[in-house]
Amino acid sequence: MGLKQIDYGSEEYIKMVALRNQILRKPLGLEYSDDELAQEKKETLIAAFEEDEILGCCVLSNIGNGRYRLRQMAVKNEVQGKGIGASIMSFAETIAKDKGFKFMVLHARETAVGFYEKFGYKVVGDVFIEVNLPHYLMEKELT
Ligand SMILES: CC(C)(COP(=O)(O)OP(=O)(O)OC[C@H]1O[C@@H](n2cnc3c(N)ncnc32)[C@H](O)[C@@H]1OP(=O)(O)O)[C@@H](O)C(=O)NCCC(=O)NCCS
């Protein structure tokens, strides 16, 4: 498996959006709007590939003041629980640090809080609803 940054609009990006739809949106009866995806032109797009097959991904959005928001973390159903999510987290944090970012924040689905805690993320504040699901704001200082 290889981890890489991919380009907006590329063949790899099309596979990434398909994976995100399958894992994050379709199960909720939702899909991405064109406007939502257009915002990703300026974002850092990260994916794990085994040859031509995408296994997982995430997106880093610059939210200012040296902070990145990590979002759209998804691993293909069939290969969850094999360390791919952990590899993506580590790669994303390395990219963030290399670019001089000091903090990572994210909106964790309640079901994924334990995953992010493994990497030192802490819940900040109360539960809120996003895409119709309970979420928590989590953050970590990148050292
Ligand atoms: C959450 C997700 C990204 C994790 O990726 P993964 O490849 O399955 O996770 P890994 O195998 O790398 O797990 C790393 C560690 O986190 C733990 N872990 C994985 N998912 C977890 C979860 N949902 N809750 C608690 N711990 C979790 C693993 O047990 C493992 O622990 P270990 O190091 O002690 O063995 C993936 O399961 C997924 O795509 N889920 C559905 C979409 C989703 O919820 N995305 C997050 C939205 S905020």
PDBQT file of the ligand as one rigid body, heavy atoms in Angstrom, charges set to zero:
ROOT
HETATM    1  C1  LIG A 201     -12.759   5.009  11.490  1.00  0.00    +0.000 C 
HETATM    2  C2  LIG A 201     -11.891   4.431  10.382  1.00  0.00    +0.000 C 
HETATM    3  C3  LIG A 201     -11.342   5.565   9.498  1.00  0.00    +0.000 C 
HETATM    4  C4  LIG A 201     -10.676   3.707  11.043  1.00  0.00    +0.000 C 
HETATM    5  O1  LIG A 201      -9.824   3.170  10.045  1.00  0.00    +0.000 OA
HETATM    6  P1  LIG A 201      -9.280   1.665  10.164  1.00  0.00    +0.000 P 
HETATM    7  O2  LIG A 201      -8.326   1.420   9.056  1.00  0.00    +0.000 OA
HETATM    8  O3  LIG A 201     -10.465   0.767  10.268  1.00  0.00    +0.000 OA
HETATM    9  O4  LIG A 201      -8.529   1.737  11.573  1.00  0.00    +0.000 OA
HETATM   10  P2  LIG A 201      -7.142   1.031  11.977  1.00  0.00    +0.000 P 
HETATM   11  O5  LIG A 201      -7.209  -0.417  11.628  1.00  0.00    +0.000 OA
HETATM   12  O6  LIG A 201      -6.000   1.811  11.451  1.00  0.00    +0.000 OA
HETATM   13  O7  LIG A 201      -7.211   1.188  13.577  1.00  0.00    +0.000 OA
HETATM   14  C5  LIG A 201      -6.213   1.848  14.351  1.00  0.00    +0.000 C 
HETATM   15  C6  LIG A 201      -6.590   1.663  15.809  1.00  0.00    +0.000 C 
HETATM   16  O8  LIG A 201      -7.848   2.315  16.068  1.00  0.00    +0.000 OA
HETATM   17  C7  LIG A 201      -8.818   1.361  16.554  1.00  0.00    +0.000 C 
HETATM   18  N1  LIG A 201     -10.104   1.707  15.955  1.00  0.00    +0.000 N 
HETATM   19  C8  LIG A 201     -10.454   1.643  14.656  1.00  0.00    +0.000 A 
HETATM   20  N2  LIG A 201     -11.707   2.106  14.469  1.00  0.00    +0.000 NA
HETATM   21  C9  LIG A 201     -12.151   2.444  15.709  1.00  0.00    +0.000 A 
HETATM   22  C10 LIG A 201     -13.396   2.993  16.177  1.00  0.00    +0.000 A 
HETATM   23  N3  LIG A 201     -14.400   3.277  15.337  1.00  0.00    +0.000 N 
HETATM   24  N4  LIG A 201     -13.503   3.246  17.511  1.00  0.00    +0.000 NA
HETATM   25  C11 LIG A 201     -12.477   2.961  18.357  1.00  0.00    +0.000 A 
HETATM   26  N5  LIG A 201     -11.280   2.456  17.954  1.00  0.00    +0.000 NA
HETATM   27  C12 LIG A 201     -11.122   2.201  16.647  1.00  0.00    +0.000 A 
HETATM   28  C13 LIG A 201      -8.302   0.014  16.101  1.00  0.00    +0.000 C 
HETATM   29  O9  LIG A 201      -8.777  -1.012  16.937  1.00  0.00    +0.000 OA
HETATM   30  C14 LIG A 201      -6.799   0.198  16.198  1.00  0.00    +0.000 C 
HETATM   31  O10 LIG A 201      -6.410   0.070  17.541  1.00  0.00    +0.000 OA
HETATM   32  P3  LIG A 201      -5.020  -0.666  17.971  1.00  0.00    +0.000 P 
HETATM   33  O11 LIG A 201      -3.932   0.185  17.382  1.00  0.00    +0.000 OA
HETATM   34  O12 LIG A 201      -5.046  -0.627  19.462  1.00  0.00    +0.000 OA
HETATM   35  O13 LIG A 201      -5.074  -2.016  17.377  1.00  0.00    +0.000 OA
HETATM   36  C15 LIG A 201     -12.638   3.404   9.506  1.00  0.00    +0.000 C 
HETATM   37  O14 LIG A 201     -13.075   2.338  10.319  1.00  0.00    +0.000 OA
HETATM   38  C16 LIG A 201     -13.823   3.970   8.753  1.00  0.00    +0.000 C 
HETATM   39  O15 LIG A 201     -13.680   4.429   7.603  1.00  0.00    +0.000 OA
HETATM   40  N6  LIG A 201     -15.025   3.935   9.360  1.00  0.00    +0.000 N 
HETATM   41  C17 LIG A 201     -16.261   4.387   8.711  1.00  0.00    +0.000 C 
HETATM   42  C18 LIG A 201     -16.234   5.879   8.380  1.00  0.00    +0.000 C 
HETATM   43  C19 LIG A 201     -15.963   6.739   9.598  1.00  0.00    +0.000 C 
HETATM   44  O16 LIG A 201     -16.519   6.572  10.666  1.00  0.00    +0.000 OA
HETATM   45  N7  LIG A 201     -15.068   7.736   9.390  1.00  0.00    +0.000 N 
HETATM   46  C20 LIG A 201     -14.709   8.680  10.431  1.00  0.00    +0.000 C 
HETATM   47  C21 LIG A 201     -15.658   9.822  10.370  1.00  0.00    +0.000 C 
HETATM   48  S1  LIG A 201     -15.318  11.027  11.655  1.00  0.00    +0.000 SA
ENDROOT
TORSDOF 0
